Structures are given as structure tokens and as C-alpha cells.
């Protein structure tokens, strides 16, 4: 697994975990009037973080081309 894929996987896991923990905490209390807007914002941020992690995880590593010879200087 490439380092960028590992980072993407960690981002996905952390965003999903923090959303589940927050959702669990919201359901245990009766302050939904305050928690629903915060829950909506957190869901949007979590979805964005998960999407970034997914993109990093599924992306392919770019290979850099090595320059074998320097470019020839212009002859005037």
C-alpha cells in the first residue's frame, strides 16, 4: 500500500469514526434543537473528508520520469 493510500484510509476511518461517535452522543441527550444544525454541518465535513480519503486511497501513484540527459543547448 502506497503512503498516499494509507493516508487516505486513515482519513476515511477517522471521519467515519468521529461522525458515528457524535451521532451516538446526539441520540443520548434531548438537545436536538441545537444538535441538528451542528450534526448537519458535521455530516457535510465528514462526507468531504471521507471523499478526500477515498480519492487518495483509490488514486494511483504517479511515476516521475528521470531525466537521462540534459537538454541540448541551442547552437547559433
N, C-alpha and C positions, 0 to 999 in steps of 0.2 A: 504494500500500500504506500503510495506516494505521500510526502509530507502535507501537500495541499489537500489530499483526500482525507487524511487523518484529521486535519484541522476542520474540514467541512463536517465530518462525522461528529466531532466534539461539539461544534456549534449546533448541529441538529439535536443532539442528545440534551444539551443544556437548555435550549429553547423549549423543547417539549417538556422536560422535567419541571422547569420553573413555571410553565403555564399550568401543568397538572397540579402542582403544589398550590398555586394561587387559586385555582378553581375549587380545589378541595377546601381551602380556607374560607372562601366566599360562601360556600354552602353550609358551613357550620355556624354562621352568625346571621343576624337579622338586619344587616345594614346594606341591603341590596340597592337602595336609592343612591347611595354613594359608590357602591362597589360596581354597579353595572357600567357606568361610563369608564371607570378605570379598567374593568375587565375587557371592555371593547377595545380600548387603546392597547392594553397588554396583548390581546389576541392579534391585533394588527402588527405589533412589533415582533411578536413571537413568530407569526407567519412569515414576515420578512426575513427574520434571522434564519428560520428553517429553510426558506428558499435559497438564501445565500449559501448555507451549509450544503444543501442538496446540489447546487451548481458547482461548488468546489469539490464535492465528493464524486460527482459523476463526470467532471471535466477530465480531459486527457492532458497529460503533461506535455508541454511544448519542448521540442528539442532545439537547442541552439546550434546553428551551423558554425563550425570553426572556420576561420579564415586561413586557408592554406598558404596563400601568397598575398602580399600587399598589392594594392592596385598599381599598375604601371604608371609612371609619371608621363605627362604629356610632353611630347618632343616637338619643339618648334623649329 
